[in-house]
């Protein structure tokens, strides 16, 4: 198992220098995909998995909206943070000074260790696929041009 990546160019706004960086190429992994895999790895039906996972997701949303920290063993911790304006002193602070609520995720220690050992594999992007096709055309043309001492059949 490897994390797929592509190469993208980014320009430094300060220097104008363009450099190549790796960027994760991720595919959608839907709720249905999750339920099907859970069904395949357990003895419960897909309907049972969907019911339980749906309930868990509703509970997680409710608890995050209460400001609670959610600890998902083996995955990590979800928690809300606030950003906004500050007041000169605590008694002058009003809730309207809170401008945004952010949801943060901190991976579990074990997951962090596994991520540190991750392997990587270049993803077949359109650009790479196009280059590979052009290379194949060149190889085929070379085979046709220099391909053989045999006489063509009439």
N, C-alpha and C positions, 0 to 999 in steps of 0.2 A: 504494500500500500504506500502510495506516495502523494505528496501535494503537487498538483499540476500548476504550472506557472507559464506566463508568457513574458516576453521582453517588451518593455515600453520605454519610449524616450520622454524625458522630462527636462524642461528648461528651467535653469535657476533664474528667478526673476531679478536677482541682484547682479549676477555676472553675465547672464545670457548664455552661459555654457550649457550644452545639451549633453546629458548622460543617459546611459541605458540602465534600467532597473528591472528587477523581477517583480511581477504582479501576479497574485493568486488568480487562477482561472477556476471559478467555481460553477458548478452546475446546480440547478435547483434540486433540492431534496424536500419534497412536499410532505405534508401531513399524511397523505395516503401512502407515500413511500415508507415513512416511519412506521406506520401501522402494519404494512405488509411485512416489513423486515421483523418487527416485533412478533408478529404471528408466526413467522417461519422459525423463530428462535425460542418459541414457548409452546405451551399446549393449549393456549386460549385462541378463540376465534378472532377474526379481524374486527367483527362488530364489538366484541368485548374490549379489545385493545382501543378502538376508537372511542368507546364510551369512557373508559378510564382516563385516557390521555386528554380527552376533551374536558373532563371534570378537573384534572390536574391543572390544565392551562387556565381554566376559569379561577381556580383557587389561587394560582400564582399571580394572576392579574389583580385579583382582589387584595391580596396581601401586599403587593408592591404599591398599590394605590393607597394603602393604609400607612405606607412608609416603612413597612417591615423588610428586613433583610431575609432573602430566600437562600438557604443553603441546599444545593443540589449535590449530594455526595457523589464524588467521582467526576463531576462536571465543573462546578464552581459556585460562585455566589453572585446573585443579582441584588442590586440595591439602588435606591433613588438618591440623587444628589440635587441640590438646588443652586441656581445662579441668579443673580439679580443685583439690585442696588444695595448699598450699605447705608446705615443711618449713623448719625453722629454719636448717638448713644442708644442703648437698648430700649428705653421707654419711648423713643421716637420712631421705632421700627413699626411698619404696618405691612400686612400681608401683600398688599399690592406692589410692594418693592421686590417681591419674588417674580422674576420674569420668565423663568423656565425650569422645568423639572427634567432631568436627564436620567436615563437608565444606564447603569454601569454594570459591567460583568468582570469578575476577577476569577480566572481559572483556578481550579483545584490544584494543589501542589503536585499530585501525581500526574495530572494532565499536562502541567507545565513541563515536567520532566520528559514526558513522552513527546511533546512538541519540540523540545530541544534536540531530540534524536530523530526528528522527521527526515525523511528522504524526499527528494524532489525530482520531478520529471517534467520536461518541457511539453507543453500542450500543443496539439496540432491546430494552430490558429489559421485563419484564412490566408494570411500572408505567407506563412510557412508552407501551407498546402499548395498555394499557387507556385511557390518556388520549387517545391518537390515535383509538381506536374511539369514545370518547365525543364527541370533536370531530366525527368523521364522522357520528355519529347526529344531532348538532345541525345539521350542514350539510344532511343529507338531510331532516330535519324542516322546516328553513327553506325548502327547495326545495318541499316538499309544501305547507306552509302558505301561502307567498307565491308559489307556483309557477305562476302562469300565469293568463292570461286565457282560455285555451282551456276550452271546456266539456268535462266528462268524457264519454266515449263510453258509451252504455248497454249 
